[in-house]
Amino acid sequence: MDVFADPVRFLLLLWAAPGFLVAVAFLSVGIDRIDHAAVGAYAFRPLLIPGIVLLWPLVVWRWVVLARSRGG
């Protein structure tokens, strides 16, 4: 079945693909810089993946805002 034939599946894929990339980047690099209590706490990070994939624009926006306010 072609993914472009089903518009709902295509839109979900279009939303989830960047969300997964944001989740990988945020959980590997960003969370340690944003929340110092998360340094070394790797057991809970996989639990955050579905929420980050769903809300990735908000995660990117907050990540940028907090990084700018902390100077890096």
N, C-alpha and C positions, 0 to 999 in steps of 0.2 A: 504494500500500500504506500502510495506516494504521500509524503508529509505535506506537500503543497495542495493536495486534493482536499484535505480536511482543514478548513481555516481555523477552527478552534485549537486543534493540535499544533498547527503552525504558530499561532499566537502564544500558546503556552511555551513552546520551545523558544520562541523569540524573547519571551520574558525570563525564562529559567536559565538560559545559557549565560547571559551576562551576570545573572544572580549567582550562579555557581562560581564563576570567576571571581566575583566580589567576595563571596564567602571564603574561598581559598586564600585570597590575598589578605582579607581582614583577619582571618583566624591565624594566619601564619605570621603576619607582620603588624597589623594595625591594632589588634586588641592589647598587645603588650605596651604599646605606646599610649593608648587611650586610658586603659585601666591598669594601674600598677599592681593591683591585687590579683590580676589574672596571670601575672608572670609565673610560669612554671605549672599552672593549673591546666593540664592538657586533657583531663578526663571529661570535663564538661563541654569542651569545644564542639565535638560532633553533635551534641544536642542543639546547638545554635544554628546549624546549617539550614534546616527547613525555614526557620524564621528569617534568616538573612536572604535566602533565595527569594522568599516571598516579598520582603520589604527592602530589597537592595537599593532602590533610589534613596530611601530615608537613611540607610546605613552609610552610604557614600556621602550624603550631605552632612550628617552628624560627624563623620570621620574627618571631613575637610574642615568643618567649623572648629572642632576641638583641636585638631592639629595646628590650625592657625592661631588659636587662642593660647596654646602652649608654646608656640614658637618652633614648631617642627614636627 
